[in-house]
Amino acid sequence: MNLPGKVAVVTGVGAGIGAAVADIFAAAGARIVGLECNAQALDRTARRVAGNPGELHPICAYVSSEQSVGLAFQKSQRDTTPSTFW
């Protein structure tokens, strides 16, 4: 998989499937907007994927909260300049 220039929004990046997707996408060169409600787990994922060609833009957010998700997307738009959201 080759994803340079792509931006992926991934929820639950702190553990499980979300963390695995973040690892795979980062290895493929994507910019990842990583949402996670657990700040420690989010930090662990950010440190783990740091050596990959892609990059993680970690955002602490609760996906069950419309306001939290809205703020997360505002932040992601400021922090990334995506050519394509994927």
Backbone bond lengths (Angstrom), bond angles and torsions (degrees), N, CA, C in turn:
res aa  C-N    CA-C-N  psi(-1)  N-CA   C-N-CA  omega(-1)  CA-C   N-CA-C  phi
1 M - - - 1.442 - - 1.526 107.84 -
2 N 1.321 117.54 137.99 1.457 123.62 -178.08 1.528 108.10 -129.71
3 L 1.348 117.44 111.22 1.463 120.47 -172.18 1.528 115.49 -124.28
4 P 1.320 121.19 21.97 1.458 119.30 177.85 1.528 110.62 -57.46
5 G 1.325 116.81 138.94 1.460 121.35 179.92 1.505 114.17 84.64
6 K 1.331 117.21 -6.19 1.461 121.34 178.78 1.528 109.19 -97.02
7 V 1.315 115.57 148.58 1.461 121.36 175.01 1.520 107.88 -119.76
8 A 1.317 116.14 128.05 1.458 121.89 178.52 1.522 109.06 -117.23
9 V 1.313 116.48 134.35 1.457 121.56 172.95 1.524 106.15 -96.92
10 V 1.338 115.25 121.54 1.464 120.79 -177.20 1.524 107.99 -125.51
11 T 1.325 115.93 126.46 1.462 120.18 177.66 1.526 109.59 -95.82
12 G 1.313 115.40 155.80 1.460 120.71 177.79 1.505 113.81 64.84
13 V 1.347 116.95 39.11 1.467 119.85 -175.91 1.521 113.76 -73.13
14 G 1.314 117.57 -3.80 1.455 120.36 -177.77 1.511 114.71 -76.61
15 A 1.337 117.49 -21.83 1.464 120.31 -176.68 1.524 110.07 -164.05
16 G 1.307 114.85 167.70 1.453 121.47 171.83 1.516 114.81 61.80
17 I 1.333 115.23 -140.46 1.458 121.45 -175.86 1.522 111.53 -61.99
18 G 1.325 117.80 -41.96 1.468 120.46 179.67 1.519 111.91 -60.16
19 A 1.318 117.04 -41.95 1.468 120.95 178.08 1.526 110.78 -65.73
20 A 1.322 116.70 -41.07 1.468 120.92 179.61 1.533 110.57 -64.62
21 V 1.329 116.87 -41.85 1.462 120.52 178.20 1.524 110.08 -63.60
22 A 1.326 117.64 -42.32 1.468 121.00 178.08 1.530 110.50 -60.03
23 D 1.322 117.06 -42.96 1.467 120.99 178.46 1.528 111.25 -60.99
24 I 1.310 116.39 -46.98 1.473 121.22 -177.47 1.523 110.76 -65.55
25 F 1.331 116.72 -46.64 1.462 120.17 -178.68 1.525 111.51 -66.63
26 A 1.335 117.64 -38.51 1.465 120.58 178.29 1.529 110.10 -64.80
27 A 1.325 116.80 -40.77 1.474 120.68 178.11 1.529 110.77 -63.95
28 A 1.347 116.44 -27.76 1.465 120.92 -179.32 1.527 112.38 -89.39
29 G 1.349 117.31 1.41 1.454 120.67 174.23 1.514 116.81 94.04
30 A 1.327 117.92 8.00 1.467 120.67 -179.05 1.525 111.70 -76.85
31 R 1.311 114.88 154.71 1.467 120.88 166.74 1.521 105.46 -91.21
32 I 1.318 115.97 125.75 1.458 120.98 -174.85 1.519 109.70 -112.60
33 V 1.314 115.63 126.42 1.454 121.39 168.46 1.518 103.75 -91.72
34 G 1.319 115.76 104.63 1.463 121.31 -173.87 1.510 111.37 -100.67
35 L 1.321 116.10 117.50 1.462 121.80 179.65 1.518 109.71 -102.30
36 E 1.321 115.51 134.67 1.466 121.58 -179.64 1.524 107.50 -159.36
37 C 1.337 116.93 138.35 1.467 119.87 -179.62 1.527 112.56 -87.47
38 N 1.324 117.67 -15.50 1.458 121.72 179.76 1.529 108.66 -97.55
39 A 1.324 116.18 108.25 1.467 120.60 -174.47 1.530 112.49 -61.34
40 Q 1.332 118.06 -37.41 1.466 120.42 179.58 1.520 111.51 -67.28
41 A 1.330 116.58 -42.56 1.463 120.26 178.77 1.528 110.19 -65.93
42 L 1.326 116.54 -38.20 1.464 121.37 177.96 1.523 110.34 -61.97
43 D 1.320 116.61 -43.15 1.460 121.52 178.80 1.532 111.21 -63.89
44 R 1.329 117.16 -41.75 1.474 120.63 178.44 1.527 110.64 -60.45
45 T 1.329 116.44 -43.83 1.465 119.52 179.65 1.521 110.63 -65.40
46 A 1.322 116.95 -42.23 1.468 120.52 179.79 1.525 110.68 -59.74
47 R 1.323 117.33 -42.78 1.467 120.86 178.60 1.526 110.95 -66.74
48 R 1.328 116.75 -39.11 1.464 120.53 -176.72 1.533 112.16 -67.09
49 V 1.323 118.28 -40.32 1.467 120.40 -175.92 1.524 112.60 -87.96
50 A 1.326 117.69 -2.57 1.470 121.29 -175.14 1.526 113.55 -59.13
51 G 1.301 119.64 -27.83 1.461 121.50 -177.63 1.522 114.52 -86.35
52 N 1.320 117.19 3.78 1.464 121.43 -177.61 1.524 111.75 -90.47
53 P 1.343 117.07 163.52 1.469 120.34 177.81 1.531 112.73 -62.12
54 G 1.323 117.40 -32.12 1.463 121.05 178.58 1.513 110.64 -81.60
55 E 1.308 115.51 -178.87 1.463 119.46 179.46 1.516 109.56 -139.16
56 L 1.321 114.71 150.23 1.457 121.64 179.45 1.514 109.02 -109.88
57 H 1.319 115.46 129.48 1.460 122.20 172.19 1.525 105.65 -104.94
58 P 1.347 117.31 94.27 1.458 120.55 -173.81 1.526 111.50 -77.63
59 I 1.326 115.16 133.17 1.461 120.90 178.49 1.524 108.03 -134.15
60 C 1.320 115.32 123.13 1.461 120.24 176.76 1.531 107.38 -80.02
61 A 1.331 116.14 116.27 1.464 120.75 -176.32 1.519 109.93 -152.99
62 Y 1.312 114.90 152.35 1.457 122.76 175.00 1.525 107.76 -103.62
63 V 1.321 117.75 112.02 1.456 119.88 -176.96 1.527 112.71 -70.68
64 S 1.321 117.71 -11.61 1.465 120.29 175.98 1.528 111.70 -81.93
65 S 1.329 116.89 -5.65 1.461 122.31 -179.74 1.528 110.27 -111.04
66 E 1.322 115.85 116.83 1.469 120.05 179.71 1.527 110.82 -59.10
67 Q 1.325 116.95 -40.34 1.465 120.62 179.71 1.528 110.76 -64.00
68 S 1.330 117.56 -43.71 1.456 121.70 -179.94 1.530 111.10 -62.60
69 V 1.316 117.06 -42.97 1.469 121.29 179.02 1.525 110.29 -66.06
70 G 1.335 116.82 -41.09 1.463 120.01 177.94 1.511 111.95 -60.35
71 L 1.328 116.58 -44.28 1.467 120.59 177.81 1.530 111.05 -65.09
72 A 1.332 116.60 -37.57 1.464 120.40 178.39 1.525 110.65 -62.48
73 F 1.329 117.50 -42.32 1.466 119.26 -179.77 1.525 111.43 -70.24
74 Q 1.324 117.66 -34.42 1.469 119.31 174.88 1.524 110.01 -61.67
75 K 1.332 116.11 -45.25 1.465 120.27 179.09 1.529 110.63 -63.46
76 S 1.323 117.10 -42.03 1.467 119.37 -178.31 1.520 111.00 -64.68
77 Q 1.308 117.94 -34.75 1.463 120.35 178.62 1.521 111.22 -69.25
78 R 1.336 117.01 -31.63 1.470 120.05 176.46 1.531 110.81 -73.66
79 D 1.329 116.29 -37.73 1.464 121.04 -172.84 1.517 115.19 -86.10
80 T 1.313 117.65 -19.21 1.462 120.69 -178.65 1.526 108.90 -127.49
81 T 1.310 114.98 153.04 1.465 120.31 173.37 1.523 106.06 -122.69
82 P 1.307 115.55 80.51 1.463 117.90 -172.61 1.508 113.17 -71.09
83 S 1.315 114.39 142.27 1.455 118.43 168.93 1.522 108.27 -86.85
84 T 1.310 116.98 -31.80 1.451 121.38 178.30 1.528 109.65 -150.77
85 F 1.324 116.73 127.25 1.465 119.80 169.23 1.504 106.31 -85.76
86 W 1.304 116.35 135.40 1.449 121.17 -173.66 1.486 110.59 -119.42
